[in-house]
Amino acid sequence: VGPVLEKMLHKLGIYYFKQVASWKESDIDWVDEQLEFFKGRIRREDWQGSATEEHLKKYGKKP
């Protein structure tokens, strides 16, 4: 996630890997709609899987 996308996520109240890792399909759909120029990227790049891995690395446990 680059700085532009990070800023967009922060505006949506998304700050932590744990948040992304716990998204339901409806959450993904909603966030995807908000990310106007990045539609489809969440699933295409498996953000949930990546967020789970990063949380595990940082905290030593799954979110």
N, C-alpha and C positions, 0 to 999 in steps of 0.2 A: 504494500500500500504506500503510495507516494504522498507527498505533502498536500496536494489538492484533495485527493480522496480522503485523507485523514481528517482534514478540516471539515469536509462534508459530513463524515461520520460523527464527528464531535458535535456538529450542529443538530444532529439527530439524537444526541445523548448517548452515543456509543463510544466508549473509552477503553474497554477492557476485552482481552481475548475471551474471557469467561462469558461475556455477553454474546459474542458471535458464536461461540461453541454451543451455546444452549438455544439458539434460534430454532423455532418450529418452521414448517414450510410457509405458514402464513406470515411469519416475521420476515423470512427471506423475500417473499413476494412484495411485502410492504416496503422494505428497505430498497429492493431493486427498483421499485417505482420512483423512489425519491432520488436515486442516483441517475439522474437524467442521461448523462453521457456515458454511463458505465453499465447500462442494462445488460443483464445476463452474466456479468462478471463474477458474481458471488458463487454461482453454481459451477461455472466454467473453470474457475480457479480453485474450487473447493475451499472456500474461506473457513467453513466449519472445521474441516480436517486440519487445516493449517493452524487455526486458532487453538484447537485442542492440543496440538503438538507444542505450540509456543507456551501455552499455560503450563503444560506438564514440565517443560524445560525450566521454566521460571520458578514454579512452586513445588515441583516434585510429586504432584498428584493431578489426577484428571479433574476438570472443572465440574 
